[in-house]
């Protein structure tokens, strides 16, 4: 069988906020990659057997005491290297170049101009001798190392790209992985396909075949229990595992009172009735609300919800003689945002109940067939497996559900209000044609009251905030420019139809500095 992990790119992380984006771009070229810390031992790098190595950017200066370094032997492996930002400065210093503090720092858009004859990495990157890019640096290469040539310059930096074509060593001062570098994706594609000679084995069909084989090898004849939420990740995981082992999979759908309007019935209809998957429905609303009573801290709420899920899974698995496995829809961004990625360098933004919330006493073994995948890879696999298009392309929904979309304490009254408001919002987005243009949209319940007027009477009721963002990778995101007329219609419907709400706001924050979810 074709091994989809035979071709792989190693990304060494120096602490850049964009390291995950590099990995995403490599995957888009249908090549597998892994993110590891910059100080990965040379023996481990040799054992990994990469077709190419990418050095990420980072916040440090290469001349600082204790600045991150790579193994000295890395550049002697004969493996192509693509060094980005800090990585290029490190590459330059290693080969005898000079890096200095820039007289004028560059943060944001810049235009780079080609110099000389760009090698294969830059094929299609420059149009009429220049290309727009995204810069983020305070240092730059002042003296190019021997045997390297300058490929690009900008108004503020004498060296923006270098190459040693004979040794397959390349460096750029800008960030090709971000959307703000319009043709940056071309560079990364050129590196993995043209320079590293990867053929592109990482495709949805092959990923499915590989996952099925691994699931069967792991599980054998034992039973698997999976927490089915109705979201994209758990749905695709259920369909994939069911494809692999059939009736050995039993899904537990925990109706925890924190789900969207009508979601319970929809989940049962899709999986139990249409796909023939075994689904046990557990009514646990009262149990979850009691566990969350009085708790306002979002991280603690996530832990409470995660631990309750595990408790229920253990109780249900105890009724199944052969249940040895707990399957989860953990995906790569979950791991990264919980600071559980292999780099260990990520900043912990929030924990995920299916990554950071599992207690030590859990007796079931974990089965996570989507753990290597990004969200759009999961969607592509879902469609390949035959799941309904509307389910596969449904916007992300957090594992803790409405528990983290209600700010402060979670109460049934708040859940009911938010459910209705969110359903109206999403219905209007579908009706107006906005839903498929938006990456994620949802309503948030704010536990504050404001004065309003309805009819001739004064009201003192709650506030609903609406969130809609555009993003390619969920690492960065911009707010969606909703037309005023649509916002007015949505607001009017929510205020008129949902008792307890007299004010609706629209969130125009980007990520960063905000997160997509409010928590």
N, C-alpha and C positions, 0 to 999 in steps of 0.2 A: 504493500500500500504506500502511496505517495506520502512522504512525511512533510507536512506543511511548515514544520519548524526547522527544516534543513537549511533554508535560506534565512538568515537573520542578521539584523543590524543591532549593534550595541550602542546605547546612548549613555554617556557618562555625564552625570548631573553635578554641576557646580553651584546649585542653589538658585537657578533661574526660575522665575515665576512662569516661564514659558516652556519648561522642559517637557511637560506633558503634551504640549502642542507639537513639538518635534516628533514625538512618538505617533501622534495622530496622523501627521502628514506622511510619515513613512508607511503607515498602514494603508493610507489612501493609494499608495503606489503598489498595493497588494503584496507587501513584504512584511514579515513578522519582525518585531523589534522588542527589546526590553530596556527598561530604564534602571540603571544601577548607580551607586555612588561613585564619585570621581576617584576615590581611593581604592577602588576594586583591585585586588591583588593580581599581579601579572599572571600567576598560575591559573587563577580563576578566569581571566580573560582568554588565555590560551585554551582552556577547557571549554569555554563558551563557543569558540570557533566562529567568530563573526565574519561575515563577508565585508563588512565595513564598520567604522567607528565614527560616531558623531560626538563632538565635545560641545556641551551646552554653554550658554552664557552664565553669568553669575554676578553677585553684588560686590565682590572683592576687587582689589587691585593686585595685579600679579607681582608687584614689587613690595607689597606689604609683608611684614613678618608673619609667618604662619599662613600665607596665602595657599589656597588649595593647589595641589600638584597631582599629576598622574604618575603612574609607574614609569621610571626612566626607560624601560625596555619597550614601552608601548609603540614608539615610533620606529622600532626596529623589527616589528612583526611582519612587515611587508603588506599590511592590510591598509586599504584606502582610508584616509581620515578627512572628515569635514569638520572644521573648527569654527564655531560661531561666537562672536563677540569676545567674551573673556577667553573662550577656547582659542580664538585666533591670536590673542595676545600671548597666551601660554605657548602656543605653537611657535610663534615668532621668537620669543625669548629662548625657547629650547634650542633653536637652530641658529642663534647668534644675532637676532634682531634686537631692536631697542624699543621699549614701550615707555611713554612719558605721560604725565598728566596733561590733558588737552587744554589749550589756551581758552577754548570755548567748548563747553560740553554740548552734546547733541542728544536731545530727547524729543522724539516725535518724527514727523515727516522730513525726509531729505531726498535729494536727487543725486544719484551716483552716475558718474560718466566712465565709460569703458576706456581702457588703456591697452595698447598692444593687441595681441591675438588671444582672446579668451579661449580657454581649453574646454573640454567636453562638459564640465560642470555647468558652464554658463551658456550652453546652447539654448537659444531662444529667450534668454533673459533680458538682453539689451535690445531695445528697439530704437533705431536711429541714434545709436551710441549712448543711450542713457536709460535709466530705470528708476522709478520711485520706490523708496524703501522706508522702513521704520527703524530709527536709531534709538539706542538707549545706552549711552556710555559717557564716562568722564575721562577715560584714558584712550590713547590711540597709539598705533605703531608708528614710530617716527623714522626708524631705520629698518628696511626690509632685510631679512636674513639672506645670506649668500645662497645661491641656487634657486631662490624664489623670485618671481616677477610680480609686479603690480598689475592687477586686472581692472581695478576701479578706484576712482577718487571722488571726493565731494568737496564742496566749498569750504567745509570746516575740518576735513580730515584728509591728509595727504595719502593715506593708504586705507581703502575701504574693502579691498579684496586682494588676496594673493594666491599664488598657485605654484606648485612644483609638479608639473604634469607627469614627469618621468617616475616620480615616487608616489603619485596619486595622493598628494597632500594639498588640501585647499582650505582657505580661511576667508571668512567675511566678517566685517565689523558690525553689520546690520543684522536684523532678525528676519530670516526668510520664512520662519514658521508662523508668523502672525498674519492676520488678514490684511493689515495695513501695508504689507509688502505684497502688492498685487500679483507679481510673478514669482514670489518666493517658493510657492509650491512646485514650480518648474525646476528650481534648483535642487530641491530635495528629491524630486522624482528622477532628475538627471543623475544624482549621486547614487541612488540605490539601483537604478536600472542600467545606466550607461557606464558609470565609473566602477560600480561594484559587480556588475553583470548579473544581478538577480533577475530571474525570469518572471517572478510574480505568482507564487503559489498560494498566497493568502487570499482566497476567494470564499464567498459564502458557502457554495456547495462543498468545497473541500473542508472548510471549517466544520460543517455539519457532519461529514463523514468521519473526520478525526474525532470529534466530540462523542459521537455514537460509539465508536470503538473504545474510547477511553472510559466512558460510562459503563459499558458492559464489562470491561476488564476490572474496574474498581468494584462494582456492585455484585457481580456474579448472580447468584439466585436469590439474593436478599431483597427485602422490601425497602422502598424509599418513601419518606414522607416529605411533602413539600408544602410550604406555606404559600397559598395562592391569594394574592391581593387584588388581582384584576389589572394591575399595572403592566407596562410593557415587559419589564425584566422578568418578573415571576411568570408571566404568561408564556413568554418565549422559552424560559427554562422548563416549564411544564410540558410544552409541546415537544421540545427536544428530547427530554428524558423519556416521555411517553413513546416517541419514535424509537428510542433505543431499547426500552425494556417493557413496554406495554403495561399490562396490569400489575406489574411489580411496583408501579408508582401509585401512591395514594395521596391525593392532594387534600390538605386541610384548609378550608376557607374559614378564617376567623372573622366573623362579623363583629368587629370590636366597637362599633358605634362611632368610629372615626373615619368612615368611608364617605364617598360622594353619594349624591342622591340616586337611589335605585341601583346602586352598584352590586349589591348582593345578588339580586335576581339576575342581573346581567351576567355575572360571573358563572352562576349555575347554568344558565341557558347556553352560554358559549362552550363551556368545557364539558359539563356532564351530559348535556343533551345533544350538542352538535359534534363534539370530537370524541365522545365515548370515554372520557377520562374519569376515573373514580374520584369523586369529590365529596368529602365530609364537611358539612356546614356546622360550625360551632357558634352559637349565640353567646358572645362574651362581652356585650356592651356594658352591662352593670359592673362586671369585674374590672374592666379597664377604667371606667369612670371613677370607681372607688379607689383604684390604685393611684390615679392622677389627682385625687382630691387635695386641694390646698397647695399643689406644686406649680410654681410659675417659671422656674428656671428651665430653659429649653433643653440644655444638655441632660438634666436630670429627667425631664419628661421622656427624652429619647431612650434613656436607660431603662426607665420603668416600663415603657411600651415594649422595648426589646426583650426584657427579662420575662414579661408576661407572655409574649409570643413563645418564648422558649419553654416556659412552664407548661403552656397548653400543648405544645408539640410533644413534650415528654409524656404528658397525660394521655394524649391520643395514641402515641406510639406504643404505650404500654398495653393498649388494647389489640395491638397487631403483633402476632407471634414473632415474625421475622424482621420487623422494622429495625434496621441498624444504621440507617442513613437519614440525615436531615439535608434536604436540597434547598438551596437558596439562589435567588437571582442576583447575587453580588456581581457587579461589573467593575471595570477598571477605575472609572472615576470615583466610585465608592471607596476603593482602596486608597487612592491618592488623597482624597479629601479627609480621610481619617488618619492621615499621616502613617499609613500602613504600607505604602509603596516600598518597593525594594530599595529605593534610594535612602529612605530614612531621613531625607532632608526636607520633606514637605512640612509646611506649617499646619498645625491642626486647626482647621476652620470649624469643623463640626464632626461629631461621630455619626456613624450610620448603624442602625440597629442590627444590620446583618453583617457588620464588620467588627465594630468595637463593643457591641453590647452583649455578646455571648458569654455567659458566666463559665467559670472553670469547671463547675460540677456537671456540665452538660454531658450526657452519656452517649448521645448519637454522634456518629462521624459526619463530617461535613462533605457535601457534594456540591460544588460550585462550578458548573460547566460554562458559565459566561464570564468567569473572573478575569480572563485575559482581554475582554472585548470592550470597546467603546460603545456608546449608545447607538450610533448610527449603524455600527456593525451588527448590533443586536437586532435592530429593526430589519436590516437586510436579511438576516437569518430567519426572522419571523415570517417574512413574506415568502422566502424560499420554502418554509415549512407549511405554508398554506393558511396561516392565520389571517383573519379578516383585516383588510387594509385599514379600516377605521380604528381597530384595536391596536395594530402595530404602530400606527402613526399618532396614537394618542399622546398628548403631552405628558411629560414625566410627573409622577405623583410620589411624594416622599413615603418611605416605609412607615414612619409613624403617623402618616395620614394627616387628618385635620388637627391632630394633637400639636403639630408645630406650625399650623396656620391659624391657630387661635393663640394670640399673644396672652401670656399670663396663664391663670388657672383655666383648666378645661372643665366645662359644665355641659350637661345635655342641652340646656337651653341655647348655649352658644353654638354647639354643634349643629343643632337644627336650623338656626338662623343662617349659619355659614353655608350649610348644604344647599339651602334654597337659593341664596344669593349667588353661589358659585354656579349652580345649574342654569340660572337665568343668564349669567355672563357667558358661559360656554355656548349655550343655545344661540345667543345673539351673534357670537363670533362665527359659528357655523353658518347661520342665516345670511350674514353680511359678507361671507367669503374671506374673512380675516384669519380663521383658525389655522389653515394650512400655511399661512405666511408667517405665523408666529411660532417660535420655538417652544415657549412655555407661557401659559396664562392661567391665572387662578385668582380667587378672592381670598382676602385675609380679614379675620375678625379682630377688631381693636376693642379692648375691654375698657373703653372710655365712653362717656355719654356727652352729647352736646345738645344744646337747645335748638328746637325747630318749631315750625308752624305747620299744622295740617288742618285744613278747613279754617275754622275760627279758633282752634284750640292750640295751646302750647304743648309741645312734646319735649321729652328729655330721653333720648334713645341712643342706641349704639352706632358706631361708625364701621363701614366696610371699605377696605382699600382694595383696589384692583391692580393687578400686576400683569404685565405682558412684556416679554423680552424677545429680541432677536439674537441668535448666537449660532455659531457653527460647531462649537465644541464644548460649551457650557463652562469653560474655564474663564472666558471673558464674555460679557453680554452687554447689549445696548437696549434701552427701553424702546418699545414699539410705538411709532407715531400714529396713534389711533385718531381717525378723523373726529372732529368735535361732535358732529351730528350723531355718530355712532355712540360716543361716550354719553351724550345726553340721553339717548334712547335707553341705554343700559342702566344708567343711573335712575331714570324715571321708573323703569320697570322694577328695579330692586326696591326702591323706596315705597312704591305703591303696592307691591305684592308681598313683601317680606315684613311681617310684623316685628317691631323692635328695632328697625333701622330708619334713621331720618337723614343720614348723610353718607355720601359716597365720594371717595377720593381716588386719584389715579397716580401711581408711583412712576416718577420719571428719573429714577436713579439707575446708574449703570453699574456693572460689575467688572472690576473694582470701581469704586471703594465699597459699594454695597454688595451683598450676596443676592442671589436670585430669590431664594426663600427669605421670608422675614424672620422666622423663628420667634 
